[in-house]
Each structure stands twice: as structure tokens, then as C-alpha cells.
Amino acid sequence: MKTTNPRSTPFTKIPKTYAGLMGMHLLRPIRDQVDADNAAEMIDLLAGHSLNVEQTDYLDLLSDLYEKWENAQFPVSQAAGAELLRLVLAERDEGGADLAELLGIDPSLAYRLLRGERQLTATQIRKVADAYGIDPVALLP
């Protein structure tokens, strides 16, 4: 598929059979960024459409291969609670003052939250999760 551009293929022209899809993009382990880009293009091409059973099976397997590669390339942090909050703020070049503003609290309390000396309340967890796109459960101590 490194020579085929599936984005130029309209969905109506996508093969309806598993064998046809394999002819367009062979399912195999993803070994580099080019393989990943090609897989992502196929996933994007198929996702969001009404698929038959063979197309669904193909998409499921391709998605599994892509997820395996992505997890190997970009391991998910196992951080939780205050550690996760510190990491998220650091990624955004934010700190305790920004957290204080978000939560409507005194900056000294925000710094205590970041050091793990105080725990976020349920309301604060919801605010942080919504603002930063974090699973609220991950913010529990």
C-alpha cells in the first residue's frame, strides 16, 4: 500500500469482501511510521460508514494492529492523582496558579494539591477532568 493512496478512493469504490480489502491493504504487523500512516488512512476510510460483516472484521483487525503499534510507540503513563495532574499541567506549561484559577481557589491550596498534601474534591475532579480531557477516575488518589 505504500504506493496506493486510499484517500483518493471514494468509499463506494472500497471492496466489499475481506479478500478485496486485503488486496488493497494487506493486514500485517505495523513496523514503522509509513506502515502506521497507511493503516490509519484505511481506518479513516472505513470508519463511520455502514460496513458489512467482512468489512467490519477487516476494520477490527486493522484497528487492533494499529493500537498495538501505537501503544508500543507511545506508552500510556500509569500516573494517577497528584502525579497525573502535575504531568498534565507540565505538558501545557501550566502550574499551580493556572490550577488555582481553573478551580477558583487560593494558589497556596493549588500547590498543596499538586504536592499531594491535599486531595481534590469531587467537584474539583470534575472541573479538572473536563478542562484537560482526563478520565476522572485517574485523578483519584
Stockholm file with secondary structure:
# STOCKHOLM 1.0

chainA/1-141         MKTTNPRSTPFTKIPKTYAGLMGMHLLRPIRDQVDADNAAEMIDLLAGHSLNVEQTDYLDLLSDLYEKWENAQFPVSQAAGAELLRLVLAERDEGGADLAELLGIDPSLAYRLLRGERQLTATQIRKVADAYGIDPVALLP
#=GR chainA/1-141 SS CTTCCGGGSCGGGSCSSHHHHHHHSCCCCCCSHHHHHHHHHHHHHHTTSCCCHHHHHHHHHHHHHHHHHHHHHSCCCCCCHHHHHHHHHHHTTCCHHHHHHHHTCCHHHHHHHHHTSSCCCHHHHHHHHHHHTCCGGGGCC
#=GC SS_cons         CTTCCGGGSCGGGSCSSHHHHHHHSCCCCCCSHHHHHHHHHHHHHHTTSCCCHHHHHHHHHHHHHHHHHHHHHSCCCCCCHHHHHHHHHHHTTCCHHHHHHHHTCCHHHHHHHHHTSSCCCHHHHHHHHHHHTCCGGGGCC
//
